[in-house]
Amino acid sequence: MACAVALLTAGCSADVTETGPQITARPDGVSIGIPVQVTVDGLPAGDQVRIWARTYDRQGQLWESSGEFVTDGVGQVDVSTAASTGGTYTGVDPHGLFWSMRLPDQKQAPYPLMDADDVVVLLGVDRAGATVARTTLRRVVREPSGRVLPVAEAGLVGDLYLPPGAGVWPGVLLLGGAEGGRPDPAYAALLASEGYVVFGLAYFGVPGLPDTLNRIPLEYGLTAARWLAERPEVAGDRVGLVGTAKGAEYALVLASTEPSRFAAVVAHVPSDLVWPGNGTTGTQMSSWTRAGADVPFLRASPARGASSADPSHPVRSADAYERAVAAASRWRLAVARIPVEQITAPVLFTSGDADGVWPSTTQAQRALESITKAGNPYGSALLDFPGAGHLVGGVPDLPTTRTAIPNGPVTIDAGGDPATTAAAVRDTFSATVELLRKAMPRGRG
């Protein structure tokens, strides 16, 4: 990322002039969660221009986007209010240049997309096929004085993200999904910048932990929550819990098992049922164990097309989960159900009804219904986004155009409309921070 930042910065400064066409992006150097305004000035009225944006991902690959605009009566384009008539997005969308960035078709998107470094975007305006102005915009993911501490103690593996300064803050345990490894560092750093000590916990797929998502002990996650609460930087004895996809499933099982440990739970695209892990033996087994015994699970149906293992044809696996539920007896569904009504904290569920990985909307609705029927008084809620896909949780204003997710020998279709998914990410991030602020004890910086 450092080289990419240098290239972007070096490539723009010589082309910006104080007279003639100019492109401006502000506010610069603030959190990526804060909306920005991009404007172009100094052009003839009624002129046709192309405004473009470029940035690099964590593998150094270049992402690009563009919009086609007509300048107004004073020769200006305000991307916040002007409609794009072409390029990578159309219509009025202040965030369009950011979420609509894309790679060349033959390239693969890394997961996670960004590290915890700042996202530096090069912006430019083309007129008659020539670039007439450029600028850069730095969007902050991790506060400059924040710290990241690798964790390898008490049998735990992960990273501890600390807000700037010395003090105590609420703690948040962050769990990634079936991709394994350490959770998204950009999401962890951004949550920490909001005033939380974030423990990004790996639970498989790194040295010292299981290779595959099979029979992960619940005790491991509960130990992580206890370890986090006992840190000197953490206020209070209850922590927040944020999980995505399989990490949301894990989060709901953890919070149902030891409710007193958690003050708030955020479950992005969750499941209300325990599903099998993703081992390579072909034998389905539980993702989780409790006291050494398998947590009961519902057997999954095979996804149509999964046997082809052709990365150019992503598989929609959500249908397989739906078929498995439809074929299961009431007893099997009851045994595999996560008892979310035992959670003694507010739960925020987020989902997209075009989720191609699994039916997160239906699963989240069933979970919320269980909580509601039990009379849970803690203010649990569901944010569901019609037309959005699987990737509705995480860092706002990153590209949502690549919906194919590598998963072992196959590629899974995350589903959803990129613009709708991008809007959902912005809403879920705001809602996540709002829930944590309401539920968590405030620290002192």
N, C-alpha and C positions, 0 to 999 in steps of 0.2 A: 504493500500500500504506500510506503514512503516514496518509492520511485515513481509510482503513478501520480502521487500528489505533486511531486517535483515537476513531472512532465506537464501536468495540467497548468501549473502556475507559470512555468517558463514559457508555455505556448501562448499565453494570453496577454501578458503585460505590454508587449511591444505594439499590439494592434489597437489598444484603447487610446483614443484621442479625446481632448477636451472640447473640440468643436466637431460638428458633423454628427453622424449617427452614433448613438450610445445605447448600450443595454445595461440595465441596472437591476440587481437582485438584492433585496433586503427584507428582513434584517439578516446580516451576515454574522457568522460565528455564534449562533444561538442554537438551542436544542433542535434536533430534527423533528421533534413533536410540535414545534411552533410553525404555523403557516408562514410562507414567504410570498412576496410580491415581485413579479418580474415585469419590467416595463422597458419599452424601446422608445427613444425620442430622436428628434432631429432628422426625420425622413419626410418626403413630400406627402401631402394628403392623398388618400386613395391609392397608396402604393401597395403592391403585393410583396410580402416578405415571408421568409422562412426562419422561424426561431427554433434553435436546436439545443440539446443538452447532451453531455457525455460524462461518464464516470467509469471507474474501474471497480471490479469486484475483488474478493479476497485472493483470487488466483491471478490477478493482473489482466483479466479479460475486459475488453472495452464494451460498455453498454451505451446505446444511443437512442435518442428520441427526437421528435420534431413536430411542429405544428405550422400550418399555413394560415397567414393572417392578412387582412387589409388594414392599413393605417387609417386612423380617424381623421377628422377635419383639421387637426393641428399636427398631423404627422406622427401620431403616437399609437402604440399598442400596449394595452394593459392586459396581460395574460389572465388576470383575475376576472376580468369582465368581458373580454373579447372572445369570440367564437373561432375555434380552429376549424378550417374547412378541409383539411387534409393532413397528411403525415401519419404519425403513429397514434393519434387520437383526434376526435372531432368534438365540436361543441364547446361550451364554456366550462372550463374545469381548471381552477387555480393550481391543482396538483398534477395536471395531465402530463407535463414534461418530465415528471419524476416517476410516477408509477408506470408510464408507458414505455420506458426505456427497454431495449431488447438487445439480445445477442444475435449474431448471424445464426441462421438455422442449424448449421452443423455443429455449433458449439453447445457444450453442456453447462448448465448453471451449477455452481457449487452450493452446498448446503452446510452451514448457513451462508447467506449471500455476502455478508460483510463481517469483518472483525469488529472489535470494539473501538477502532480508530474512527476519526471524523470522516464523513463522506464529503469529498471535494468534487463539486460539479463544475464543469466548464460549460458556459452558456454563450451562444453566439447568434447573430442575425445575418442572414444572407439576403442579398438583393441582386436580382439579375444574375444569379449564379455565382456571385462573389461575396465573401464574408466581409462585412463592413464594420462590425464591432464585436468585441468579445469581453467577457468578464468571468470571474470565478465566484463561486458561492461555497462557503464552508458551513456544513451542517454538523453540529456537535452531537456525538453519540455518548462519549464519556467525558465527564467534567475533567479539565486538564489536571486538577489537583487530586482527583480521585485515585484510588489505589486498587490493584488487583493482586491478591495473594493466592498462589497455588496451594491447594489443600491435599495432603496425603497423610492423614493421621486418623486414629480411632477406626481404622479400616475403611475410611471414607476417601473418595477421590472427587475432586472438583476444583472450583475457584471461588474465592470470596471477594466480592466487589464492595468497596467501601466508598461512601460519599466523601466529598472534600472536607478537610478540616479534622479536628479532634473532637470527639463527643460520643454520644450514644444515640442510636436511631432504631426504629423498628426493624425486625429481621424478616426476610422473605426467602423461602426455599423455592428454587426454580427447577422444574423438571422438563427435560426435552422429550421428544417422541421416539418412534421406532427407528429413527436414523441412528440412534445410539451416540456414544461419546459425550463430550461436554455440551451442555445446553448452549443455545445461541448466545455468543458473547456480546453481540450488539444489544440484544434485548436485555440481558443481565446488566450491562453497563448503563443503559438508558433508564432502567428502573432504579438503579443505584443513584443516578443523578437527580432523581425525584426525592431523595432523602431516605433511602433504605439500605440496610446491609443485606446484600443479595448473595445467597450461597447457590451457585450454579452446580447442581449435583449430577455427576455421571453415575449411572447405575448399571451400564454394561457397555461393551465395545471399546474399552481402554485397558491398558496393562494393569493387572491386579484385580480386575473385575471379570465377570463372565463374558465370553465372547459374543453370545447371542442373548436375545430377549426371551429367556426361559428360566422359570423358577427363581425369580429375583425375590429375596426375602423382604417381607414387609418391615422386619426389624431393622433392615439397612436404612430405609427411608425415615423411620421413626428415630433411629439413632442420629441421623443427620439433623432432624428438627430439634432434638434435644441439645446436640452439640452447638447448633446455631444460637439457640436461646441462652446458652451458658457463656457465649462469647462476651468479653468485657465491653465490646462496642455496641451490644444489642440491648435495647430497652424492653422490659417486660419478660414474662415467662411463656408467652404464646407468640407464635410466629405466623406470618402469612404463607400461603401455599399457592403457587402458580404453576400449572401444568398444561401441556399442549398434546392433544391426540392421545397416544399411549401414555404419555406423561400425565395427562388429565385423568385417565383411567386409574393410574397409580395414585395420583393425588386424592381422588375420591375414595379409594380403598383405604389409604392411610388415614384420612380425616374421619372415615367411618369407624376405623379400628381404635383410634385413640383421640377422641374428639377434644379432650381438654388441652391438647398440644397446639391447636390451631385457632387463630383469631379471625381468619378470613380465607376463603378458597376461591380461586379463579380457575375455571376449567374450560380452556379453549378447545372447541370441537371434541367434546368428551364422549365417553360411553357410559351407559348406566349398567352395562353387563361386563363381566370379566371374559375376555376373549383369549384364545391360545397365543403363545409366543411365536417367534419367527425362527425357530431352530432349523437346522439343515438336515435333520435325520428323516424328515417326512412324517414323523409321529407327532401328533398334536399333544401338547402338554400345557399346563397352566403357565401364564406369565409370572405368577406370584406364588410365594409360599408363606405360611404362617406357622411358626414353631416347627418348621421342617416339613409340614404337610402342604400339599397343593391346595391353593385357594380354588374352589370349584369354578369351572368355566363352561362356556357354551362352545361346542365344536363348530368350527367355521366351515362353510361350503367353499369349494374351489372357485376362484374368480374365472370367468369366461375369458379365454385367450391367454391365461397365465402360462400355459405350457409352451407357448411359442417363443417366449423370452426374446422378443424383438423390440429393442429400445425405441425404434421408430414408430411403434404402434402401442402407445400407453394403454394400460389396462384400467378399466373402471372397476374397482373392487367393491364399491359400495353395494352393488347389486347382490354380491355373494353374502354379505352380512344380512341383507334384507331377507334373502331366501332362507338363511339359517334360522332366523327368528320365526319366520312363517312356518317352518317345518318342525320347530321344537314344541314339545309338550309344555303345558303350564308348569309342571313340576320342574322340568329342566330350566325353564326361564326363571323360576323362583329361586332355584339353587344358585344360578349364576349371577343373579341380580346383586348389585352393590347396594348395601343398606344405607343409602345417602341420608335417610331421615334421622340417622343417629348423629349426624354432624351438628355440632352446637355452635355454629358460626354462619354468617351470611355466605352464600355461594353464588358467584356470578358464572353462569353458563353462557358461552358464545358459540354460534354455529352458523353455517351457510347451507341453505337448502339445495344448492347445486354441488355439494361436497362429493367428489368422485372417489375418495378413499374409503369412507364409511358414512352411514346415514346419520351424521352428527346432529341434524335438527331433530329427527325422531328420537334419538337417544337422549338428547338434552331435554326434550319435552317430557319424556317418561321420567327422567330423574327429578325434574322440577315438580312433576305431578306427585311423586312419592313424598317429597318434602312438604308440599302443600297439604296433602291428605293427612299427614302426621301432625299438622298444626305447628310446623317449625316457625317460631316467631322472629327469625333473625333477618328477614328481608332478602331472601334469595330471589334471584331474577334470571331471566333468559333474554339475551340479545340475539335474535335470529335475523339473518340477512338474506332475503329472497334474491336468488341469482348469484350469491357469493359462493366461493369454493372452500376448500379445506384450509387454506392459508389465511384465516381471518385474524389470527393473533400474532403479535410481534411488534416490529418497529415500523412506524408510519413512514410513508413516502419512499419506500424502496420499491423496485420494479415488481410488478405482479403479473407480468406477461408470460413468464415461463411456468407452466402449470404441470410439467412432467417431473415426477419425483422418483429418482432411482431407488429401488428397493431390492437388493440382491440381484438375481438374474433378470428381473423384470423391471419395467418402468410403470409407475402408477400415475393415472390421470387425476390431478388434484381437483379438476373441475372448476366451474365458475367463470363469470365474466370478469376480466382483469380490472375494469374501472369500478365495478361493484365491489369486488374483493378489496381493492385499495381503499375505498371509502369505509368498508367494514373495519379494516385494520386501524384506521384513524379513530373510529368510534370505540372499538374495543380497548385501545390503549388508554383513551381518556376515561372510560368506564372502569378499567382496572385500577388506575391511579386513584380515582374517586372512591372506589370501594376500600382500597387499602388505607386511605386517609381517614375515612369514617370509622373503620373497624380497629385500626392499629393504635397502640399507645404512642404518643408523640415523644420523640427523643429530644435531646438538646444538642445543638451543634457547637 
